[in-house]
Amino acid sequence: MPNIERRNNTWYATLHVPSDVREKLGKSKFFQTLKTSHKATAESRASVLVARWKTEITQARGGASDPFIEEALVWRRELQHNPDPEVVHSLMLEHAEEVVEPSKGLAAARAFVSIAIGQYRPLSQIIPEWKASQQHLAAKTVDQMVKDVGRMVQQFPTIEGINRKSVREWLDGLSKGDKPLSPSSITRIVGFCRNFWRYLQETQEVPEDEDTPFVVPSFAKVSKRNGTKKGWIPFHPSDVVRLHAEATKNDQPLADLILLGAYTGARIEELCSLKLADVGADYLRITDAKTEAGNRTVPIHSALVETVERLKKTRKANPETGSDDGYLLSGLTFNKYGDRSNAIGKRFGRLKDELGYGEQQVFHSIRKTVVTMLENAGVSENLTADIVGHDKPRITYGLYSGGASLEVMREAIERIRYPLGTSNATS
């Protein structure tokens, strides 16, 4: 039976707050009038309040993922099990009108009611099922999908209210404000939401013949004709020298990574994944590239010899096993996706931001710098593709060639010359 107590012929609901969450909730006891002198009515009304208060306690302990949905589900359970559902229904509508609508708006209030009466299933409850159906994709991709669709579900807790007009207004809002999303981000979000919508159709949450409301808005479409599409842009060779020099001051591992990228054109994860077993006397063997063409052998540039030899000798123990971690760039940590480049990549991002470089210049821009330098040095496109791990641009070489020899690539890669400066990246 819910906690109730009578004061001056009026019943009140009451619930003591556990000591571990009193400071967070700012109270030691919940107490609210039930506006009735009739005990049976008081018990019905109190059961709802006490359930809500217990949900607040759970949320304060970090146990509830979505307070809005959790509260609506509390009302649903009370409507199903309370001996006086008509009283509960009346209280629920009153709560939606007086609490939910003023704080979250009419659409949220309607969604709240639809969940409480069981008309619609909360979309947040469907996301885990949908996520499980996407396990054929890379874990990092799935996590991004869940994040993007979760953003949509925060706006639309149920299917009710989702239509092309409301979705476009939501996307328009994402493109503005303090942290506006780029057109590419909005396009990505729309794509993942379309995937989620197809799942809703497959599971008969929405009619199969109903058109998707998730369409890329015109303001997020990139025009190929006017060249508005943005991509990574290369650093000037002198910028690479500057980045390396700055990193050398207080982050030697990052400086080593920049130097390796500057003379190989390799991707950041390719370099961070290099094991000692992949390092020969005069070559680096990349075996964990993102594409088949990316798996290749790259000559060690003369400007890298000293650094590579030092890295081979400077070993750090694996924090889990205590043994040598076996990587050329030793001591890096894995993220949850099994990548070793995440943390050091963020350090590079902070460094280049501090030096005033734009958002279109990232570590991958060094790869573009190398390709540009090879082109300016007269290296053929096919040979450059072999060095940096691109698909061959021509059918014959792409299908039938086994690739350039190590010596031919060495002669080409030695043409990379950075301007003189304070960095030992110069040659």
C-alpha positions in Angstrom: 0.0 0.0 0.0 1.4 3.5 -0.9 2.6 5.7 1.9 -0.2 8.1 2.9 -0.8 10.2 6.0 -3.7 12.3 7.0 -3.5 16.0 8.1 -6.5 18.1 8.8 -8.9 15.8 7.0 -6.7 15.8 3.9 -4.6 12.9 2.8 -1.0 13.3 1.7 1.4 11.0 -0.1 4.8 10.6 1.5 8.1 8.7 0.8 11.4 8.9 2.6 14.4 9.6 0.4 17.4 7.1 0.9 20.4 8.8 2.4 22.6 8.1 -0.7 20.6 10.4 -2.9 19.3 13.1 -0.5 21.9 15.6 -1.5 21.3 15.1 -5.2 17.5 15.4 -4.9 17.8 18.2 -2.3 15.3 16.6 0.1 15.0 13.9 2.7 11.3 13.2 2.1 8.8 13.5 -0.7 5.5 15.0 0.5 2.5 16.1 -1.6 -1.2 16.7 -1.0 -3.6 14.3 -2.6 -6.5 16.8 -2.5 -9.0 14.4 -1.0 -10.4 13.3 2.3 -11.4 9.9 0.9 -8.9 7.2 1.8 -9.5 4.9 -1.2 -9.1 7.8 -3.6 -6.0 8.9 -1.7 -4.4 5.4 -2.1 -5.0 5.4 -5.9 -3.5 8.8 -6.3 -0.6 8.1 -3.9 0.4 4.9 -5.8 1.2 7.0 -8.9 3.1 9.6 -7.0 5.2 7.1 -5.0 6.0 5.2 -8.2 7.1 8.5 -9.8 9.2 9.3 -6.8 10.9 5.9 -6.9 11.7 6.5 -10.5 13.3 9.8 -9.5 15.4 8.0 -6.9 16.5 5.4 -9.5 17.4 8.3 -11.9 19.4 10.0 -9.2 21.4 6.8 -8.8 22.0 6.7 -12.5 19.7 3.8 -13.3 17.3 5.3 -15.7 18.2 6.3 -19.3 15.3 8.6 -20.2 13.3 10.2 -17.4 10.6 11.4 -19.8 9.9 7.8 -21.0 10.4 6.3 -17.6 7.7 8.6 -16.1 5.3 7.8 -18.9 5.8 4.1 -18.3 5.1 4.6 -14.6 1.7 6.0 -15.5 1.1 3.1 -18.0 1.8 0.5 -15.3 -0.6 2.3 -12.9 -3.3 2.4 -15.6 -2.9 -1.3 -16.0 -2.8 -2.4 -12.4 -4.4 0.3 -10.3 -7.8 -0.7 -9.0 -9.2 2.8 -9.9 -7.8 3.4 -13.5 -10.3 6.2 -14.1 -8.8 8.3 -11.3 -5.2 7.5 -12.6 -6.2 8.4 -16.1 -7.6 11.8 -15.0 -4.4 12.5 -12.9 -2.2 11.5 -15.9 -4.0 13.9 -18.2 -3.7 16.6 -15.6 0.0 16.0 -15.2 0.5 16.1 -19.0 -1.3 19.4 -19.3 0.1 21.1 -16.2 3.6 19.7 -16.1 4.8 18.1 -19.3 3.3 20.6 -21.8 4.6 23.8 -20.1 8.1 22.4 -19.8 8.4 20.4 -23.0 5.7 21.6 -25.4 2.4 20.2 -26.8 4.1 17.6 -29.0 5.9 16.1 -26.0 2.7 16.1 -23.9 0.9 14.2 -26.6 3.7 11.7 -26.9 3.7 11.3 -23.1 -0.1 10.5 -23.1 0.3 8.1 -26.1 3.0 6.2 -24.2 1.0 6.2 -20.9 -2.2 4.8 -22.5 -0.2 2.3 -24.5 -1.2 3.7 -27.9 2.5 3.9 -29.0 5.6 2.2 -28.0 8.5 4.4 -26.9 11.1 4.5 -29.8 13.9 4.4 -27.2 12.8 0.8 -26.3 13.1 -0.2 -30.0 16.6 1.2 -30.5 18.4 -1.8 -28.7 16.5 -4.3 -30.9 17.4 -2.3 -34.0 21.0 -2.0 -32.9 21.2 -5.8 -32.6 20.1 -6.1 -36.2 23.0 -4.0 -37.4 25.8 -6.2 -36.0 27.1 -7.0 -39.5 28.4 -3.4 -39.6 31.6 -2.1 -37.9 31.1 -1.4 -34.2 32.1 2.2 -34.6 29.5 2.7 -37.4 26.8 1.1 -35.2 27.6 3.3 -32.3 27.4 6.4 -34.5 24.0 5.1 -35.9 22.7 4.7 -32.4 23.9 8.1 -31.4 22.3 9.8 -34.4 19.0 8.0 -34.1 19.0 8.6 -30.3 19.2 12.3 -31.1 16.1 11.9 -33.3 14.2 10.0 -30.6 14.9 12.7 -28.1 12.9 15.0 -30.4 10.3 12.4 -31.3 9.8 9.9 -28.4 7.1 8.1 -30.4 6.1 7.6 -34.0 3.4 10.1 -33.4 4.4 13.5 -34.7 7.0 12.2 -37.2 6.3 13.5 -40.6 8.3 15.2 -43.4 7.4 18.7 -42.1 8.3 18.1 -38.5 11.5 16.2 -39.5 12.6 19.1 -41.7 12.0 21.6 -39.0 14.1 19.5 -36.6 16.9 19.2 -39.1 16.8 22.9 -39.8 17.2 23.4 -36.1 20.3 21.1 -36.0 21.9 23.3 -38.8 21.6 26.4 -36.6 22.2 27.4 -33.1 25.3 27.5 -30.9 26.8 24.3 -32.4 25.3 23.9 -35.9 25.8 20.6 -37.7 27.4 20.5 -41.1 25.5 19.4 -44.2 27.5 16.2 -44.2 26.5 15.4 -40.6 22.9 16.1 -41.3 23.0 13.9 -44.4 24.5 11.1 -42.3 21.8 11.5 -39.6 19.1 11.3 -42.2 20.6 8.1 -43.6 20.7 6.4 -40.3 17.2 7.5 -39.4 16.0 6.1 -42.8 17.6 2.8 -41.8 15.8 2.9 -38.4 12.5 3.7 -40.2 12.9 0.7 -42.5 13.4 -1.5 -39.4 10.1 0.0 -38.0 8.4 -1.0 -41.2 9.9 -4.5 -41.1 8.7 -5.0 -37.5 5.3 -3.5 -38.4 5.6 -0.6 -36.0 4.7 1.6 -39.0 3.0 0.5 -42.3 5.3 -0.9 -44.9 3.8 1.3 -47.7 4.3 4.5 -45.7 6.9 6.8 -47.3 9.9 7.6 -45.1 9.7 11.1 -43.5 13.5 11.3 -43.5 14.7 13.1 -46.6 17.9 15.1 -46.9 16.7 18.8 -46.9 17.8 21.1 -49.8 20.0 23.2 -47.5 22.1 20.1 -46.7 22.6 18.9 -50.2 26.0 19.5 -51.7 26.2 20.9 -55.2 28.9 19.2 -57.3 28.6 22.0 -59.9 29.5 24.9 -57.6 32.1 23.0 -55.7 30.7 23.6 -52.2 31.6 20.1 -51.0 34.3 20.3 -48.3 37.1 17.8 -47.8 40.5 17.6 -46.1 43.0 20.0 -47.5 46.8 19.4 -47.5 49.2 21.2 -45.2 51.9 23.2 -46.8 55.3 21.4 -46.3 56.4 24.2 -44.0 53.3 23.6 -41.9 54.3 20.0 -41.4 57.7 21.1 -40.3 56.1 23.5 -37.9 53.7 20.9 -36.5 56.6 18.5 -35.9 58.7 21.1 -34.2 55.9 22.1 -31.8 55.1 18.4 -31.0 58.8 17.8 -30.2 58.7 20.3 -27.4 56.5 18.2 -25.1 55.0 15.2 -27.0 57.7 13.1 -28.6 55.4 10.2 -29.5 53.2 12.7 -31.5 56.3 14.2 -33.1 57.4 10.7 -34.2 54.0 10.0 -35.6 54.0 13.2 -37.6 57.5 12.4 -38.9 56.4 8.9 -40.0 53.4 10.4 -41.8 55.4 13.1 -43.4 57.7 10.6 -45.2 55.3 7.7 -45.9 51.9 9.3 -46.6 50.4 6.5 -44.4 47.1 6.9 -42.6 47.2 7.5 -38.9 45.9 4.0 -37.9 48.2 2.3 -40.4 51.2 3.9 -38.6 49.8 3.2 -35.1 49.2 -0.4 -36.0 52.8 -1.0 -37.3 54.3 -3.9 -35.3 58.1 -4.5 -34.9 57.6 -7.6 -37.0 56.5 -5.4 -39.9 59.7 -3.2 -39.8 62.5 -4.4 -42.0 66.0 -3.0 -42.3 64.8 -0.6 -45.0 61.0 -0.9 -45.3 57.8 -0.7 -43.4 55.1 -3.4 -44.2 51.6 -2.1 -43.7 49.2 -5.1 -43.2 46.2 -3.6 -41.4 45.0 -1.0 -43.9 41.4 -0.1 -44.5 41.5 -1.3 -48.1 43.2 -4.2 -50.0 45.3 -1.7 -51.9 46.4 -0.2 -48.6 48.3 -3.3 -47.6 51.7 -2.5 -49.0 55.4 -2.3 -48.4 56.9 1.2 -48.1 60.6 2.1 -48.3 62.0 3.9 -45.2 63.0 7.4 -46.3 66.6 8.3 -45.4 65.2 11.1 -43.1 63.3 8.4 -41.1 66.2 5.9 -40.5 67.4 7.5 -37.2 63.9 7.8 -35.8 62.9 4.3 -36.8 66.0 2.8 -35.2 65.3 4.8 -32.0 61.7 3.6 -31.9 62.8 0.0 -32.3 64.9 0.3 -29.2 62.6 2.4 -27.1 60.0 -0.1 -25.8 57.2 0.2 -23.3 55.4 -2.6 -21.5 51.9 -3.6 -22.2 49.9 -2.3 -19.1 47.9 -5.5 -19.0 50.6 -8.1 -19.5 53.7 -6.2 -18.4 55.5 -7.4 -21.6 56.7 -5.5 -24.6 53.6 -4.4 -26.6 55.4 -5.2 -29.9 54.5 -2.0 -31.8 56.8 0.5 -33.4 55.0 3.4 -31.8 55.0 1.8 -28.4 52.8 2.7 -25.4 49.7 3.7 -27.3 46.3 2.5 -25.9 43.5 0.8 -27.7 40.0 2.4 -27.7 36.8 0.2 -27.5 36.9 -0.3 -31.3 40.5 -1.8 -31.2 42.1 1.4 -32.7 45.4 2.6 -31.3 45.3 6.0 -33.0 42.3 7.5 -31.1 44.1 9.2 -28.2 47.2 10.4 -30.1 44.9 11.6 -32.9 43.1 13.8 -30.5 46.4 15.2 -29.3 47.3 16.1 -32.9 43.9 17.8 -33.2 44.5 19.9 -30.2 48.0 20.8 -31.4 46.9 21.9 -34.9 44.0 23.9 -33.4 46.4 25.7 -31.0 48.5 26.6 -34.0 45.5 28.0 -35.8 44.9 25.4 -38.5 41.3 25.0 -39.7 38.8 22.2 -39.3 39.6 20.9 -42.8 43.2 20.2 -41.9 43.6 17.0 -39.9 46.3 14.3 -39.7 45.0 12.9 -43.0 46.0 16.2 -44.5 49.7 15.2 -44.1 48.9 12.2 -46.4 47.6 14.8 -49.0 50.7 16.8 -48.5 52.9 13.8 -49.4 50.8 13.0 -52.5 51.0 16.6 -53.6 54.8 16.6 -53.1 55.2 13.4 -55.1 53.1 14.9 -57.9 55.2 18.1 -58.0 58.3 15.9 -58.0 57.2 14.3 -61.2 56.2 10.9 -59.7 53.6 9.0 -61.8 50.1 8.5 -60.4 50.5 4.7 -60.5 53.7 4.9 -58.5 52.3 7.3 -56.0 49.3 4.9 -55.6 51.7 2.1 -54.7 53.4 4.2 -52.1 50.4 5.6 -50.3 48.1 2.6 -50.9 45.5 3.9 -53.3 43.8 1.8 -56.0 45.5 2.2 -59.4 43.8 4.8 -61.6 44.0 2.7 -64.7 42.4 -0.7 -65.4 45.5 -2.5 -66.8 47.8 -1.6 -63.9 45.0 -1.9 -61.4 44.0 -5.4 -62.4 47.2 -7.0 -63.5 50.2 -5.2 -62.1 51.9 -6.6 -59.0 53.1 -3.1 -58.0 56.3 -1.2 -58.3 59.5 -2.6 -56.9 60.9 -1.5 -53.6 63.8 0.2 -55.3 61.6 2.1 -57.7 59.5 3.3 -54.8 62.6 4.2 -52.8 63.9 6.4 -55.6 60.5 8.1 -55.8 60.0 8.6 -52.1 63.4 10.1 -51.6 62.2 13.0 -53.7 60.2 14.2 -50.7 62.0 17.2 -49.3 60.7 19.5 -46.6 61.9 23.1 -46.3 64.8 23.8 -43.8 63.7 24.7 -40.3 64.2 23.9 -36.7 62.6 20.5 -37.0 64.6 17.3 -37.7 61.9 16.5 -40.2 63.9 18.5 -42.8 66.2 17.0 -45.3 
